[in-house]
Amino acid sequence: MRSFPDRVRHALSFEIIGLLIVVPLGALVFDKPVGDIGVVGLVSATLATLWNMVYNFGFDLVLRYRTGTTKKGYGLRVVHAVLFEVGLLLVLLPFIAWYLGLTLWQALVMDLSFAVFYMVYAYLFNLAYDRLFPLAEWSEPASGR
């Protein structure tokens, strides 16, 4: 499994790169001031970073218990990204509606748009991260459990 410092590097780099992409894109697509989308982005990134660390640790614990390894195939990466975004969506919806003065429906559309972006981004980011920072255990045969 990944070490705590590696998890911190992963979470922070994920959120910083994501913000650099999503804030200007969100302001353009939703016709909102960059500052407002920036605040939503920063609050969302903070909550997402905390969720990222807790979620990934829990996911890896379950995965290692069930399979003997934390290595993820392409299909499992899709499941991983979708479950992450569903949990985050539930947390962020009320904040987005309140801060931007939107109805829950409008906030849901915006939040789903961000979630779709981040699901694709999470899949690609995690694939790249695992290739840049592979774990030694992935080259070893899994122990039977």
Secondary structure, 3 states (H helix, E strand, C coil): CCCHHHHHHHHHHHHHHHHHHHHHHHHHHHCCCHHHHHHHHHHHHHHHHHHHHHHHHHHHHHHHHHHCCCCCCHHHHHHHHHHHHHHHHHHHHHHHHHHHCCCHHHHHHHHHHHHHHHHHHHHHHHHHHHHHCCCHHHHCCCCCC
